[in-house]
Amino acid sequence: MSESVSTLHNLIIHLSEPIRRALSETQFTPTAGTNISVKAILDSLLPRSPPNPNAGDEQIRALVKDFTLACALLSSSQSSTHELFSWIPQNLSAGAESAFRELSKAYLIAFGEENAMRVAELGLDSRAVDEEMGLVVELLPEVLPLLKDAINESSVDKSVDVDEFSAASARTPVGFAIVAAYQFRWFVTKIDYPHLGKLCALVIPCALTALDHWSPEVKGQGMICFIHIGKNVNAAELGWYEDVILDACCQNIASSDEIWHLVVEMSVLLVTCIQRSNPRSSWYERMLNEMLSHLERQPRNKERRVAWLQHVEPLFNCVGLVLLAHVRRIFPLFFQWMHADDDETVLLVLRQVHVVLRVTWIRNTPYVERLVDELITLYKEASMKNSREDIRRLVSQILVLLHQCKGLQFEAAYDKHRDDPNLTDLLPSLTIQT
């Protein structure tokens, strides 16, 4: 064993000791009905001391892989509220991230040439990645199939006419899939542009497996991975996965409330990335119809409408005039949400009304008069809201744009409000000639 490899071996043991000690000192009461122990999983991934003086290079690499998986689990738990991870203290998660940074530096000292070769085999230049990413990239071909299998173990077999999630979970507790999904997300989000695009063939199958799982917690981690992919990969690099990814997005639009914000962000990001130059793509049509159908069934669900309004703008911008085909479904929702109790919804919907007007110039629509009336009503209602100034400013901007694009039709609709004493502050911004 070379001196650098021996140093790495000793470092793994050294870094594991405070983590193992913290685990033993942290109070942990398994949640009722949970038949896995995250603490036991972590314990199994940490090496035992003292170090084995006869350990070969492959055994050291196995220790590195397991220790990295432990760090991935601890670090990724920081962003989780799931009961499986609620017992993990913040300082232990932060300590694991710090330990991985130290490990990665020592690993490249011991196995720098081998790492450069393995990273190059995956199409990356080792000189362009830092120590952490270099180790993560090297581990991907070995780790991702293991995580994919762990996620798949408790998934539902769609080839069998059974719709009982409990049956799948009885074979393998779903907790193992949740743990693997968090570890997977940690690995993926460690790699950014332009490196991630070269690893799509490794990453995307596992991400699709997570999306296809029945557990919202597993799905959510898959969605976070695809959001990261969408932000760090060129459309061309997605290759023949494009339709499979977009189909998975559409299939997941009916997800539960806790992850709907993720499916909306993911779907909009990916469809606009993949179909940016094709506003008449059937994927835009399908995705908008799926989203609107879901919103129409639950128009009063604040979390869903806010998530959609926060993320949908890039889709509106990409489809442009084609959006006219959907205004008969969009505007009834907008009219309802304009008068929501919360200011957040009102401000968001006004911004999206402005976007729809800007990209469509609201041609051939029966909603001009109704839109004017709703905006005028909202302008007056705003006096009772905390965000009254912002709401009135946005209403004024929309009315000005509406006047510009509809001219006489707008003036005819606005004429009945001309003498309203509550609108004296609004009139100057419209500059309507008498």
C-alpha positions as CSV (number, residue, x, y, z in Angstrom):
1,M,0.0,0.0,0.0
2,S,1.5,3.3,-1.0
3,E,1.9,6.1,1.5
4,S,-0.9,8.2,-0.1
5,V,-3.3,5.3,-0.1
6,S,-2.4,4.5,3.5
7,T,-3.1,8.2,4.4
8,L,-6.4,8.0,2.6
9,H,-7.3,4.8,4.5
10,N,-6.5,6.4,7.8
11,L,-8.4,9.6,6.9
12,I,-11.6,7.6,6.1
13,I,-11.4,6.0,9.6
14,H,-10.6,9.4,11.1
15,L,-13.5,11.2,9.4
16,S,-15.9,8.4,10.3
17,E,-15.3,8.4,14.0
18,P,-17.0,11.8,14.8
19,I,-19.9,10.8,12.6
20,R,-20.3,7.4,14.2
21,R,-20.0,9.1,17.7
22,A,-22.6,11.7,16.8
23,L,-24.9,8.9,15.5
24,S,-24.6,7.0,18.8
25,E,-25.3,10.1,20.8
26,T,-28.3,11.3,18.8
27,Q,-31.6,10.1,20.2
28,F,-33.5,8.1,17.7
29,T,-37.0,6.7,18.0
30,P,-38.2,4.8,14.9
31,T,-41.5,6.1,13.7
32,A,-44.4,3.8,14.2
33,G,-45.0,1.7,11.0
34,T,-41.5,2.4,9.7
35,N,-39.6,-0.9,9.2
36,I,-36.2,0.5,8.3
37,S,-33.6,2.2,10.4
38,V,-31.7,5.1,8.7
39,K,-29.3,5.0,11.6
40,A,-28.5,1.3,10.9
41,I,-28.0,2.1,7.2
42,L,-25.6,4.8,8.0
43,D,-23.7,2.6,10.5
44,S,-23.3,-0.1,7.9
45,L,-21.7,2.5,5.5
46,L,-19.1,3.7,7.9
47,P,-15.8,1.8,8.2
48,R,-14.7,0.1,11.4
49,S,-11.5,1.0,13.2
50,P,-8.6,0.2,13.3
51,P,-7.7,0.3,9.6
52,N,-6.8,-3.0,7.9
53,P,-3.1,-2.8,7.1
54,N,-3.6,-5.4,4.4
55,A,-6.3,-3.6,2.5
56,G,-5.8,-3.4,-1.2
57,D,-6.7,-0.5,-3.5
58,E,-10.0,-2.0,-4.4
59,Q,-10.9,-2.4,-0.8
60,I,-10.0,1.3,-0.2
61,R,-12.2,2.3,-3.1
62,A,-15.0,0.3,-1.6
63,L,-14.6,2.2,1.7
64,V,-14.6,5.5,-0.3
65,K,-17.8,4.6,-2.1
66,D,-19.6,3.6,1.1
67,F,-18.4,6.6,3.0
68,T,-19.5,8.9,0.2
69,L,-23.0,7.2,0.3
70,A,-23.2,7.9,4.0
71,C,-22.2,11.6,3.4
72,A,-24.7,11.8,0.6
73,L,-27.5,10.6,2.9
74,L,-26.6,12.8,5.8
75,S,-26.0,15.9,3.7
76,S,-29.2,15.6,1.6
77,S,-31.3,15.2,4.8
78,Q,-30.8,18.9,5.5
79,S,-33.5,19.8,3.0
80,S,-35.9,17.1,4.2
81,T,-38.9,17.2,6.6
82,H,-39.6,13.5,6.1
83,E,-39.9,11.5,9.3
84,L,-37.1,9.1,8.3
85,F,-34.6,12.0,8.6
86,S,-36.2,14.3,11.2
87,W,-33.8,13.0,13.9
88,I,-30.6,13.9,12.1
89,P,-29.2,17.1,13.6
90,Q,-28.2,20.0,11.3
91,N,-24.6,20.0,12.5
92,L,-24.2,16.3,11.6
93,S,-25.4,17.0,8.0
94,A,-23.0,19.9,7.7
95,G,-20.2,17.8,9.1
96,A,-20.8,15.1,6.6
97,E,-20.5,17.6,3.7
98,S,-17.3,19.0,5.2
99,A,-15.9,15.4,5.6
100,F,-16.7,14.6,2.0
101,R,-14.7,17.7,0.8
102,E,-11.7,16.5,2.8
103,L,-12.0,13.0,1.6
104,S,-12.2,14.0,-2.1
105,K,-9.0,16.0,-1.8
106,A,-7.1,13.0,-0.3
107,Y,-8.6,10.6,-2.8
108,L,-7.2,12.6,-5.8
109,I,-3.8,12.6,-4.1
110,A,-3.9,8.8,-3.8
111,F,-5.7,7.9,-7.0
112,G,-5.3,11.0,-9.2
113,E,-4.2,9.2,-12.4
114,E,-6.8,6.6,-12.1
115,N,-9.5,9.2,-11.5
116,A,-8.4,11.3,-14.5
117,M,-8.6,8.2,-16.7
118,R,-12.1,7.2,-15.4
119,V,-13.4,10.7,-15.7
120,A,-12.1,10.9,-19.2
121,E,-13.8,7.6,-20.1
122,L,-17.1,9.4,-19.3
123,G,-16.2,12.2,-21.7
124,L,-15.1,14.8,-19.2
125,D,-11.8,16.6,-18.8
126,S,-10.5,16.0,-15.3
127,R,-8.7,19.3,-15.4
128,A,-12.0,21.1,-15.7
129,V,-13.6,19.6,-12.6
130,D,-12.8,20.1,-8.9
131,E,-11.9,17.4,-6.4
132,E,-15.5,16.9,-5.2
133,M,-17.0,16.6,-8.7
134,G,-14.1,14.4,-9.8
135,L,-14.8,11.8,-7.1
136,V,-18.6,12.0,-7.7
137,V,-18.2,11.5,-11.4
138,E,-15.9,8.5,-10.9
139,L,-18.4,6.9,-8.5
140,L,-21.5,7.4,-10.8
141,P,-21.2,4.3,-12.9
142,E,-20.9,2.1,-9.8
143,V,-23.3,3.9,-7.5
144,L,-26.3,4.9,-9.8
145,P,-27.2,1.3,-10.8
146,L,-27.3,0.4,-7.1
147,L,-29.5,3.4,-6.3
148,K,-31.8,2.8,-9.3
149,D,-32.3,-0.8,-8.2
150,A,-33.0,0.3,-4.6
151,I,-35.7,2.7,-5.9
152,N,-37.2,0.1,-8.2
153,E,-37.5,-2.6,-5.5
154,S,-40.6,-1.0,-4.0
155,S,-42.1,0.4,-7.2
156,V,-45.4,-0.9,-8.6
157,D,-45.1,-3.4,-11.4
158,K,-47.3,-1.9,-14.1
159,S,-47.3,-5.0,-16.1
160,V,-49.5,-6.6,-13.4
161,D,-53.1,-5.5,-13.0
162,V,-52.6,-4.5,-9.4
163,D,-53.0,-1.0,-8.0
164,E,-51.9,-1.6,-4.4
165,F,-48.9,0.4,-3.4
166,S,-48.8,-1.5,-0.1
167,A,-48.2,-4.7,-2.0
168,A,-45.0,-3.3,-3.6
169,S,-43.9,-1.9,-0.3
170,A,-44.5,-5.2,1.5
171,R,-41.8,-6.8,-0.8
172,T,-39.3,-4.1,0.1
173,P,-40.0,-1.3,2.5
174,V,-40.4,2.0,0.7
175,G,-38.0,3.7,3.1
176,F,-35.1,2.1,1.2
177,A,-36.3,3.8,-2.0
178,I,-36.6,7.1,-0.1
179,V,-33.1,6.8,1.2
180,A,-31.8,5.9,-2.3
181,A,-33.7,8.8,-3.9
182,Y,-32.1,11.3,-1.5
183,Q,-28.6,9.9,-2.1
184,F,-29.3,10.0,-5.9
185,R,-30.3,13.7,-5.8
186,W,-27.2,14.5,-3.8
187,F,-24.9,12.9,-6.5
188,V,-26.7,14.6,-9.4
189,T,-26.8,18.1,-7.9
190,K,-23.0,17.9,-7.3
191,I,-22.5,18.1,-11.1
192,D,-23.3,21.2,-13.1
193,Y,-22.9,22.7,-16.6
194,P,-21.2,21.8,-18.9
195,H,-20.3,18.5,-17.4
196,L,-23.7,17.0,-16.6
197,G,-24.8,16.9,-20.2
198,K,-22.1,14.2,-20.9
199,L,-23.5,12.0,-18.2
200,C,-27.2,11.9,-19.3
201,A,-27.1,8.3,-20.2
202,L,-26.1,7.5,-16.6
203,V,-28.3,9.9,-14.8
204,I,-31.6,10.0,-16.7
205,P,-32.6,6.3,-16.4
206,C,-32.3,6.6,-12.6
207,A,-34.2,9.9,-12.5
208,L,-37.0,8.4,-14.6
209,T,-37.2,5.4,-12.2
210,A,-37.7,7.9,-9.3
211,L,-40.4,9.7,-11.2
212,D,-42.2,6.5,-11.9
213,H,-42.3,5.5,-8.3
214,W,-45.6,5.7,-6.4
215,S,-44.1,7.5,-3.3
216,P,-44.4,11.3,-3.5
217,E,-41.2,11.5,-1.5
218,V,-39.3,9.5,-4.1
219,K,-41.0,11.3,-7.0
220,G,-40.0,14.7,-5.4
221,Q,-36.3,13.8,-5.4
222,G,-36.6,12.7,-9.0
223,M,-38.2,16.0,-9.9
224,I,-35.5,18.0,-8.2
225,C,-32.9,16.1,-10.2
226,F,-34.8,16.8,-13.5
227,I,-35.0,20.5,-12.5
228,H,-31.2,20.5,-12.0
229,I,-30.8,18.7,-15.3
230,G,-33.0,21.2,-17.1
231,K,-30.8,24.0,-15.8
232,N,-27.5,22.4,-16.6
233,V,-28.0,20.4,-19.8
234,N,-28.5,21.5,-23.4
235,A,-31.5,20.2,-25.2
236,A,-29.3,18.4,-27.8
237,E,-27.6,16.4,-25.0
238,L,-30.9,14.9,-23.9
239,G,-30.9,13.0,-27.2
240,W,-33.5,10.3,-27.6
241,Y,-34.7,10.7,-24.0
242,E,-36.7,13.9,-24.9
243,D,-40.1,12.3,-25.5
244,V,-39.7,9.9,-22.6
245,I,-38.9,12.8,-20.3
246,L,-41.8,14.9,-21.5
247,D,-44.2,12.0,-21.2
248,A,-43.1,11.4,-17.6
249,C,-43.7,15.1,-16.9
250,C,-47.3,14.8,-18.2
251,Q,-47.9,11.6,-16.4
252,N,-46.9,13.3,-13.1
253,I,-48.9,16.5,-13.4
254,A,-51.6,14.8,-11.3
255,S,-49.1,14.5,-8.4
256,S,-50.1,15.2,-4.8
257,D,-50.1,18.7,-3.3
258,E,-46.8,18.4,-1.5
259,I,-44.8,18.0,-4.7
260,W,-47.0,19.8,-7.3
261,H,-44.8,22.9,-7.2
262,L,-41.9,20.6,-8.3
263,V,-43.8,18.9,-11.1
264,V,-44.9,22.3,-12.5
265,E,-41.4,23.8,-12.3
266,M,-39.9,20.6,-13.8
267,S,-42.4,20.3,-16.6
268,V,-42.2,24.0,-17.7
269,L,-38.4,24.0,-17.6
270,L,-38.0,20.8,-19.6
271,V,-40.7,21.4,-22.2
272,T,-39.3,24.9,-22.9
273,C,-35.8,23.6,-23.0
274,I,-36.6,20.7,-25.4
275,Q,-39.3,22.4,-27.6
276,R,-38.2,26.0,-27.4
277,S,-38.1,26.5,-31.2
278,N,-41.4,24.6,-31.9
279,P,-44.3,26.6,-30.4
280,R,-46.8,24.3,-32.1
281,S,-45.3,21.2,-30.5
282,S,-48.0,18.7,-29.3
283,W,-46.1,18.5,-26.0
284,Y,-47.0,22.1,-25.2
285,E,-50.6,21.3,-26.1
286,R,-50.7,18.2,-23.9
287,M,-48.9,19.8,-21.0
288,L,-51.1,22.9,-20.9
289,N,-54.2,20.8,-21.2
290,E,-53.1,18.5,-18.3
291,M,-52.3,21.5,-16.1
292,L,-55.4,23.4,-16.9
293,S,-57.6,20.3,-16.3
294,H,-56.0,19.8,-12.9
295,L,-56.4,23.5,-12.0
296,E,-60.0,23.5,-13.1
297,R,-60.8,20.7,-10.7
298,Q,-59.3,22.5,-7.8
299,P,-59.4,26.2,-8.6
300,R,-59.5,27.2,-4.9
301,N,-56.4,25.3,-4.0
302,K,-54.0,28.1,-3.2
303,E,-50.8,26.1,-3.2
304,R,-51.5,24.7,-6.7
305,R,-52.5,27.9,-8.3
306,V,-49.6,29.8,-6.7
307,A,-47.1,27.2,-7.9
308,W,-48.5,27.3,-11.4
309,L,-48.5,31.1,-11.6
310,Q,-45.0,31.3,-10.3
311,H,-43.5,28.9,-12.9
312,V,-45.7,29.0,-16.1
313,E,-44.4,32.2,-17.6
314,P,-41.6,30.7,-19.7
315,L,-44.2,28.3,-21.3
316,F,-46.4,31.2,-22.2
317,N,-43.5,33.1,-23.8
318,C,-42.5,30.0,-25.8
319,V,-45.9,29.2,-27.3
320,G,-46.6,32.8,-28.1
321,L,-49.7,33.3,-30.3
322,V,-50.5,29.6,-30.0
323,L,-51.6,30.4,-26.5
324,L,-54.8,31.9,-28.1
325,A,-56.1,28.3,-28.4
326,H,-56.2,28.1,-24.6
327,V,-57.5,31.5,-23.5
328,R,-61.1,30.1,-23.2
329,R,-59.7,27.9,-20.3
330,I,-57.1,30.3,-18.9
331,F,-59.1,33.5,-18.5
332,P,-62.0,32.0,-16.4
333,L,-59.3,30.8,-13.9
334,F,-57.6,34.2,-14.1
335,F,-60.9,36.0,-13.4
336,Q,-61.6,33.8,-10.3
337,W,-58.0,34.2,-9.0
338,M,-58.0,38.0,-9.4
339,H,-60.4,38.2,-6.4
340,A,-58.6,35.6,-4.2
341,D,-58.2,36.4,-0.5
342,D,-54.4,36.4,-0.6
343,D,-52.4,39.1,-2.2
344,E,-49.8,36.7,-3.5
345,T,-52.3,35.1,-5.9
346,V,-53.6,38.4,-7.0
347,L,-50.2,39.8,-7.8
348,L,-49.1,36.6,-9.6
349,V,-52.2,36.4,-11.7
350,L,-51.9,40.0,-12.8
351,R,-48.4,39.4,-13.9
352,Q,-49.5,36.5,-16.0
353,V,-52.4,38.4,-17.5
354,H,-49.9,40.9,-18.7
355,V,-47.8,38.2,-20.2
356,V,-50.7,36.6,-22.0
357,L,-51.7,40.0,-23.4
358,R,-48.2,40.7,-24.5
359,V,-47.6,37.4,-26.3
360,T,-51.0,37.1,-27.9
361,W,-52.2,40.7,-28.3
362,I,-55.4,39.0,-27.2
363,R,-56.8,38.5,-30.7
364,N,-60.2,37.1,-31.5
365,T,-61.3,36.7,-28.0
366,P,-64.7,37.4,-26.3
367,Y,-63.0,38.4,-23.0
368,V,-62.1,42.0,-23.6
369,E,-65.2,43.5,-21.9
370,R,-65.1,41.0,-19.1
371,L,-61.4,41.6,-18.5
372,V,-61.9,45.4,-18.3
373,D,-64.7,44.9,-15.8
374,E,-62.8,42.5,-13.7
375,L,-59.7,44.7,-13.6
376,I,-61.8,47.8,-12.7
377,T,-63.4,45.8,-9.9
378,L,-60.0,44.7,-8.6
379,Y,-58.6,48.2,-8.8
380,K,-61.4,49.3,-6.4
381,E,-61.1,46.2,-4.2
382,A,-57.4,46.9,-3.8
383,S,-58.1,49.7,-1.3
384,M,-58.7,47.0,1.3
385,K,-55.5,45.0,0.6
386,N,-52.0,45.2,2.0
387,S,-50.4,45.2,-1.5
388,R,-52.8,47.9,-2.8
389,E,-50.1,50.0,-4.5
390,D,-48.6,47.0,-6.4
391,I,-52.0,45.7,-7.4
392,R,-53.1,49.1,-8.7
393,R,-49.9,49.6,-10.6
394,L,-50.2,46.2,-12.3
395,V,-53.9,46.8,-13.1
396,S,-53.0,50.2,-14.7
397,Q,-50.2,48.6,-16.8
398,I,-52.6,45.9,-18.0
399,L,-55.3,48.4,-18.9
400,V,-52.7,50.5,-20.8
401,L,-51.6,47.4,-22.8
402,L,-55.2,46.4,-23.4
403,H,-56.0,49.8,-24.7
404,Q,-53.0,49.7,-27.0
405,C,-53.9,46.3,-28.5
406,K,-57.7,46.6,-28.6
407,G,-58.2,50.4,-29.2
408,L,-61.9,51.2,-29.8
409,Q,-63.1,47.9,-28.4
410,F,-61.3,48.7,-25.2
411,E,-62.7,52.2,-25.1
412,A,-66.2,50.9,-25.6
413,A,-65.8,48.5,-22.7
414,Y,-64.2,51.2,-20.5
415,D,-66.8,53.9,-21.3
416,K,-69.3,52.7,-18.7
417,H,-66.7,53.2,-15.9
418,R,-65.5,56.6,-17.1
419,D,-67.5,58.6,-14.5
420,D,-66.7,56.4,-11.6
421,P,-65.3,58.7,-8.9
422,N,-63.2,55.8,-7.5
423,L,-61.1,55.7,-10.7
424,T,-59.9,59.3,-10.9
425,D,-56.3,58.2,-10.2
426,L,-56.5,55.6,-13.0
427,L,-57.8,57.8,-15.8
428,P,-54.5,59.8,-16.4
429,S,-52.6,56.6,-17.1
430,L,-55.0,55.5,-19.8
431,T,-55.0,58.8,-21.7
432,I,-58.4,58.0,-23.4
433,Q,-59.5,60.7,-25.7
434,T,-63.1,61.9,-25.2
